[in-house]
Amino acid sequence: MTSRKVFLTVGIFLAVIVLALVYLNRNLLTALVSYKTGVDFPNAALKIGESAPNLRLTDMEGKLHELKEYQGKVILINFWASWCPPCIMEMPALTAAYEKLKDKGFEILAISLDDDVKAAQKIAKESKLPFKIFLDPEGHSAQEYLVYGLPYTILLDREGKIQYKAFGEHTWDRGKDFERIQSLL
């Protein structure tokens, strides 16, 4: 077999593999496109208009909380980790949004998925995060919410119903993201 035939055969084989992977992962591909277009982020566990699954989380002081404690407030749940650069870059926007809206019934529940709890505590302290930080080093809440990328954010209305899901870094303190929050207050 000539080298040209080998390259052609390998090229066709690779093209078939790539097309098969794209087809099998079309939901992920849709998710990546939605990050740029604002289309709903696909997630079988979280459907727009449905109640969010209850969460039981421990805060940085060791106190146990449940999501249902925050019923009656607009809640932004943010999954993040200290090793995730977009998560850290998003924190100032989350802080600014919280400071602007906290007196109107807005709450942020930031869930750290760090294995190393001290890393999450360091980020919270250095960034002077004014909202609650919860620790989930085993990732139970991320599994329940089918989180498959960070940062991952869910916006709930006052009744605890999912109104928006987002993957990646967002500007929660201005533009469309801020308007989404304000529209629920």
N, C-alpha and C positions, 0 to 999 in steps of 0.2 A: 504494500500500500504506500502510495507516495505521501510525502509530508503535507501536501496540499489537501489530500483527501482526509488525512488525520485531523488537520485543523478545521476543515469543514464539518466533519462528523462531531468533533468536540464542541464546536460553535453551535451546531443545531441542538445537541444534547443540552448544553447550558441554557439556550434560549427556551427550550421546553421546560426545563426545571424552573427557571425564573417565572415563566407564564403560569405554571402550576402553583408556585408559591403565591404569586399575586392573586390568583383566583381563590385559593384556599384562605388567604388572609384579607379578603376584600373588606371585611368589617374594620380591620386595622387600617387599611388604606383609606377607607372612608373617614375614619377617625383623624388620621393625619391631615386629610383635606379639610375636615371640619374645623381644625385648629385655625386654619387661615380664613375660612369662610363663615364661621359662626353657626354652622349646621350642628344639630344635636349630636353629642358624642355618644356613640353606641355603647350600651352597657345593659346586659340582660337583667341585672339586679335592680337597676334604678330607672324607672320610667317616669317621664314628665307627667305631673298631675297626680301621681300616687304618693302615698305616705312613705317617708324615708324609714328604713329599718331602724329600730331603736339601737342605740349604742350604749355600752357600759365602759367607761374609760376612767383611768386614773390620771389626775392632774400632777403637776410637778411637786406639789406638796404632799402627795400620797393619798389625797381624798378621792373617793369614788364618785363619779357623776353619771347621769343617764341623759340621753338626748331629750327625753320627754320633759326634763326639768326646765327646758328652754322654750316650751310650747308658749305661744303668744308673742314670740319675737321672730323677726326675720333672722335666719341663721345662715351663715356662710361656713361650711365645713371644708377645711383645707387640709389635704394630706400632703405632707412634706418630709424632707430629711435633710440633715446637715450636709450630706455629701452630694446633694442635688443643686448645682449652680442656679438653674432657673427658679428653684424654690426660694433660695436665699435672695435672689434679685427681686422676687415678687414681694418680699416682706415689707419694704417701705410703702408700697401701694396699699397693702392690706392694713398696715398701721394707720395710714392717712385716711382711708375709708372708714375705719373703726372710729377714729377720733372725730370725724365729721358727723357720723350717724349714730353713735352709741346712745345718745340721749333720746333718740327717736324709736328705740326698740330694736336695735341692730346688734347682733352678737356674732363674734367669730370664734369658732372652735377649731384650733389648729392642732392636728394630730401628727405627732412626730413618729415616723416609722424607723427611727434609728435603733440599731442594736445597742449602741453605746449611749446610754441615757445622758451621760455627762456631756456628750457632744451637742445634744439638743439643748441642754441647760445652758451651755456656753453661748450658743447662738441666741437664745432667748434673752440672756443677760446682756450680751454685747449689743444686740439690736434694740434693747429696751422695749420688747414686745408688750403692749398694754392689754392684750387679750389673753384668754385662757389657752395654755399649752397642755395638751394631753399626750401621754406616753403610751405607745403601742409597739414595744420592741419585738413582740412575737408576730405582729401584723394581723391579728384577729379581725380588727375592724376593716382593714384593707381587703381581707378575704371576703368578709360579709358584703362589702360594697363593690366587690370585683374591680378593685383599683389595679390597673395595669400600666401605669405610667405616672410620673410625678413632674410637677405638682398636679394634683387632681382636686377639683373643687366642685362642690354641690351647693346650690343656693336653694334654701327652703323658705316658703312663705310662713305666715304666722300660724297656720294650721299644721305645719310640719310636712307639707306636700312639696315634692320636688318641682322646682320651676326652671332650673337651668343646671347643666353639667358642663364642666370645662376641663380641658387638658392643656397643660403648658402654662407658661407665665402670662399673666393678664395685668392690665392696668385698672385695678378695682377702684381706684380713687378718682377716675375721670372717664370721660367718653361713654361708649355703650355699656361697658361693664358697670360703671357707677350708676348709669341710668337704670340698668336692670335691678340693682339693689333698691334704688329710690322708688321705683314703681311698685315695690312690694310693701313699702312703709306706710 
